[in-house]
């Protein structure tokens, strides 16, 4: 392949630039919670909760979102809708063995720049399959009486704890030998972290697409808040994904909308992403930081993702909570959230803050002791002074330290909020999301993406065909290349 052709491939990702400040470039039976539904599909267990009834859904005349979704479920895309190339979606019968052979022969490079001709489009949203994320949670986890998401797949849990013990011993040896360690493949799944980041956007067709054409900026804000709350459970996995290599990319589609990601920094690990439709965009950077203790792990993502609606010119920014995994070495393995989810529209002065980790909603809980997953909050219209303070802090820091004081910082309260990141979200009188009832869309991979795409990684491909020995060797090769490249960057600073 000529240098000009390769440069053309590189330029196709030129829009993915790092944010300022980056140092390197850039089906179990369910029971309901009080005031929640039992159609979520998560196993909800409580010794004291035996016969709570579901809160009724509002009628279509009350729920603008429900009307739009109902219309979207029955209509076909117009002739001018975005088209998806038939031979670009990864085929179901395409195997990892075939990709491994293509990489050896260099065929994947030529295919990535080969012109495509065949076109297809989805005729309706009902053609999309149920997403694996929902099934994963329904089949392997339950919500316990304390509000934690508890793993009930004891076989997987025990294997992971055994591996964690071995890693701890290796780490102790590595400290004295001053050598790095390579994590065993038994705790990995055959996917890259870039794919996992893309999974955060699978609810976009449910909540962002339907309101992208309406002129109501407040309803767009409500649905954006719903999108982020519904997306929180997409960060729950059974196994660890592979860490992306610097320069690694991922190309996919969620329904008719393309999703692009690129790893732009090795340390700290940062990827940039962009999901672009005709009426809305999701853009931002994802930087993950993890800290561990004897029996727990905390993972925090930074980057202030932004959702923009083209018709109202609204730009809605978010700040994500911290994920906690407990029982990594012994005891029950559980997930919960801490800190807060913040969603703010600077143009229209809308603000919502959901605090996690308290006894049923933290500051907003009013003293009620409920599960740790449950929250109560509100949507406010806030004053310009608070927004200016918030904007300066986002520009200067990764964390949000400023505290919102409704009496001092708000102009008026617009809606009450109550819900659980595991079961549902209600804004005002309307239930906007219910786990298991609102089925997210499928993340489709491209069949012939860029040669730098994560689907061409040899360690991931060999793990897919259950060749752990070769996958481990390929993984260690990539890690050694990363270490050498890091030394070269430090040498040339």
N, C-alpha and C positions, 0 to 999 in steps of 0.2 A: 504494500500500500504506500502511496506517495506521501510525502510530508504535507502537501497541500490538503489531501483528503483527511489525514489525521488531524490537521489543524482545524478543519471544518467541523469535525466531531467535537473537538475541545470547545470551539466557539459556541456550539449549541447549548452549552451550559454556562455561558458567560453571565447570565442574569443572576446566578447563584453566588452572591458576594457576601462575605461575612460581615456581621455588624461591627460598628466602630468599637475598637478596644480589643479585638481578637489579636493575639500576639503572633499568629503564624501566617497570615495572609489577609488569611482569612478563613332424669325427669322424675324429679321426686315430688311427693305431695307437699303442698305449701300451706303455711299459716300466716296470717297477716299481722303486721304491726298495727298499733293504734293509728287510725287515720291514713293507712296505706292500703295498697291493693294486694291480693294474693294471686294475681295472674302474672307475676313477674317471672316465674320460672326458677327463681333461686329457692333452694330449700331453706325455709325460715323456721327455726326451732326455738321454742321457749317453753319452760316448764309451767309458767303461769298464764300464758296466752293460749287459750283453748278455743274460743268461739267468737272472735272479732269478725264483724261483717265488713264487706268492701264498701268504701265510699263510692257512690255512683258517679260515673263519668258525666260531664255536662252534655247537654244536647248540642247538636250541630249549630243551632242558631246562636249559642253562647260562645262557641269556640271557633274563632277565625282560623286558627292553625289546623283544627280538625277538618274544616271545610276544604282548605287548600290541599291537605294531604289526601282526602277522599277523592278530590278532583284529579290529583296527580296519579293516584292508583289506577284510575279508569281511562285516562287519556293517553294517546300515543304522542310521541315526539313529532313536532312539525317537520316539514320537509327541510326547513332551514336549520334544524338542530345540529349540534356537533356530531359528526360521524366518527365511528371507530373502525379502523382498518381490520378486516377479518384476520389477516395473516400477521397482525401485530400482537393480538392477544395470545398469551401462552396457551398452547393447545393441551387438552387434558391428557393425551397420549404421548406427549413429549417427555422423554425420560432423562434422568440425570446421567445415565450411561451415554446417551447420544450427545449430551452437552460436553461431557468429559472428552469424548472423541473429537468433537468440533474444536475444542480448545487446543488439543494436541496438534491438529492440522491447520489451525488458524482460520477456520471457516467462519467462526463467529464474528471476526473483524469485518470480513467482506459482506456478510449478511446484514450487519448493522447499518451499512451505507447503501445497500441495494434498494432501488426504488420499489415501492409497493403499489399495487394497483387495485386489489380487491377491497371493497368497502362493505361495511355492515352497520346496522344501528339496532339498538334495543327498541322494541315496539312499546314496551311499558315497564314500569318498575317491578311489576309482579314476576318478570322473568328472572330477576336476580335471586340467587339462592340464599338461604339462611346463613348468616355468617358464623364461622367456626368459633369466634370469641364467645358468643352467647352459649353455644353448646359446651365449650370447654368449662365455663363456670358452672353451668347446670349439672354437668356430669362429675365434676371433681371437687366442688366446694359447696358449703352451706353457710348461711348467716346464723351465727349462734346467738344466744340470749344476751350477750354483752355487746352485740353490734359489730363483731369482727367477722371477716370472711375467712372461714376455717376450711382447710384442706381435709377432705374425707377420703381421698385416695391414699390409703395407708401404705400401699406398696411403693408408690413414687416418693412419698414423704420419707420413708425409711431409707430408701436408696440415696436420696439427696443428703440426708444427715450423715450417712456412712462416708460419702464422698467429702462432705465438709470436714469431717474429722481427719481424713487423710490429707486434705489440703492444709489444715492447721499444722500438721506434723511437718509437711514439706516446707511450709513457710518458716517454721522455727529453724530448720536446717539451712534454708537459704539465707537467713539473716547472718549466720556465722560464716557461710561459704561465699557470701556476697554474689550469689548467682540468682538469676531470675527463675521463676517457675512458670510452667505452662499448665493451665487448668486442664483436667482430664475431660475427654469428649463425652463421658457419661452424663455430665450435667448440662450438655448443650442440646439445642434443637437445631435442625438444619435451616436456619434463617439468620439473616443479619439484623442488627439493631435498626438499620435504615428501614427495613420492612415493618418493624414494630412501631417506629415513629409514624410511618404512613398509616398504620391501623388507627391512629388517633382521629383520623378524618372520615371514617366509614359512616358516621352519622350525618355527614354534611347533606346528602340528598334528603334525609328525613326532616331536618330542621332549618337548614340555610337556604336550600334551593327553593322551597315553597314560598318563602317571604322575600326573596330577592327581587320580586317584581312589584311588590306593594309599596305605596308611598309612606307607610307608617313606620317611622324610625324607632319608636318605642316597642312595637311588636317585633321588629328585627332584633332589638336588644334582648327582649325576652327569649326569643328563639336561639340567639347566640349563647345566652346563659344556659339554656336547656342543652344545647349542643355540647358544651364543655362538661356539664354534670353527667350527661349520658355517656360521654367518652371516657370518664375516669376508670371504668372497669376494664377498658381495653388494655390497661397496663398490667393486668393480672395474667401471669404466664405459668406454665408448668415447669419449663426448663429455661436455661439462660441462652439468649441469642448471642451470635458471634459479634465481637467488637468490630466496627468498620475500619477498613484500612484507609489511610489518607489518600484522597482522590477517588475513593469508591463512590459509585452512583447507584441510584435506583429509579426506574421508570415504571409507572403503572397507571391504572385507571380505576376510579371509583365511579361506577356507572359510566356516563359519557365524559366525565371530567378527568383530565390528566393530572398526575401527581409526580413531582420531580424532587429528588433529594440528592445531596452531595456532601460527603465528609470533607470539611475544609480545614480541620485542625486535628492534630494527633493528641497533643497535650496542651491545654485541656481538650478532651474529645468533644468536638462541635460539628454538627451538621446543619446545613441550611435547607429549607424546604419551600415548596411553592405548589399550591393547588389552584388552578386557574380555570374558571368557567366564564361564560359570557356575561354573567350578572353578579358574581361575587368572587373574591379571592381569599385564600389563606396563605399567609407568608410569615416567615420567622426563622429563628435559629434555635436549635435544641442542644443544650449543654447539660450532660448528666454528671452528677457528683454523688458518690456513694460513700457511706461511712458505716463501719461494722463494729459490733461489740461481741461479747462472748456468745450470746444467743439471739442476736437480732441484726437487722440490716436496714439502713435508711437510704432511700434514693430520692434525690431532688433534681428536678429539671428546671433550667433557667432559660430565658430567652424572650419573654413577653410576646407570644404569638399574636398576630393581628388579623382580623377578619374585616374585609372591606366590601361594602355594598355599593355598586356603581350608580344605582338610581338615586339614592338618598345622600350619597357621598359620606356615609357614616363609616368611621374607622374604629372598630371595637377591639381594645387591647385586653389581654388576660395575663394573670399571674397564677401559676399552678401550685397546688399543695404538695406536701411531702408524702411519699409512700413508705410505709413501714412493714417489714416482714419480721415476724416474731417466731421463735421456735426453730431457728436454723440448725441448732445442734441437738436440742432435746425438748421434750414437751410437744404440745400441739402446734402445728404450723398455721399461722394466721396472718391476714393482711388487715391493715387499717390506715387511715389518713391522719395527718396532723398539719398544723399551720392553716393557711386559708387559701381559698380560691377567690380571686378578685377579677371582676369584669367591669371595664369602664369605657364609656363613649365620651371622648373629650369634646367633640363638636356639639353634641346634644345635651351634655352635662348629666348623663345617666351613670349611676354607680350601684354596684351590688357586691357584697362581701359575704362569703360563706366560710365560717370558721369550723374546723374539724378538730377532733381530739378531746373535746370536752364531754361531759355527761349529757349528751343529747343536744348539742348545739352551741356550747361555749357561751360567749357573751350574750347571744341572741336567745338562748334557751329558756330564759325566765325561771331558772331554778328547777326545771323539770328534769328528772333523771330518766333518760332513755338510753338506747344503744349509742355507741360511739359513731355509728354511721349516720345517725339522725341529726338534722339541723333545722333551725328556723332562722329566717333573716328577712330582708326587705330590699326592694329596688327604690332608690332615692334619686331625686334631682338635686345636685350638689352645687355649691357656689364656686365661683371662679378662683378664689384664693386656695381652696383645697385642691382643685384640679392642677393649679400651677405648682403647688408643693409636691403633688404626686408625680407630675411629669418630670420635675427636676430630679426626684429620687430615682425614677426609672432610668433616666439618662446617666446617672452617676453610679448606680449600684445594681447588683444582681438581686438582692433581697429587697423587700418592702418593709421598712421599719415604721413608717408614719401610721399613726392610729386614726381611724375614722371615728369622729364624735358626732352622732346625729344632731344633737342640739346646736352645735357650733358650725358644722360643715354642710348641713343639708338645707335645701330650700323647702322641699316637701317630700313626703313619702308617697310613692306611686303605687306600689304593690307589696303585699305580704308574700313571703316565700316559706315553704316548708317541704321537707322531703328526706330522702336518704340516697346516698350515692350508689346503694345496692338495689334499690327497689323502685323509686319514683321521684318525680318533682312536680309540685303544684305551685303555680304562681297566681295569686288572687284566688278566684273560684275555679280556675281551670287546671286540670291535670294535663301537663304538657308532655310528660314522658313516663312510661312504665317499662321496667326491664322485662324483656321477653315478649312484650306486646308490640313494641316498636322495634322491628327487625332491621338491623343495619345492613348496608349494602356490602357486596363482596369487593375485596381488593384484588383486582386482576393484574397480573404481571405481563409485560410485553414479551413476545416470542423472540424478537430480534432487537434487543436494546443495544445501547453503547457497549463496547468491549469492557468498559470499566464497571459494568453493572454487577451488583451483588450476586445475581443468579449465575455468574460465571466463576465464582470463587471455587477453587479446587477442593478446599477443606469442607465447604458446605456441600458440594456435590457428592463427594465420597461418603460423607455422613448420611446423605439421602439414600445411598445404595447399601448402607449398613457396613461399610468398610471403615471401621473406626481406626484401624492401624494406619492405613494410608492417610485418612483424614487428619489424624494426630500429627503425622510427619509434615503434611502440607501446612497445617496450622502453625507449627513450629518454624517452618521456613519463612512464612509471612511475618511472623513475630521477629525473626532475626533481621529481616530486611527493614522492618520498622525501626528496630534499635539502631541499625547502622545509619539509616537516614536521619534519625534524631541527632546522632553524634555529628553528622555532617552539617546539619542546620546550626547546632550550637557552636561548631568550630568556625563557621562563616558569619556569625553575628557581628 
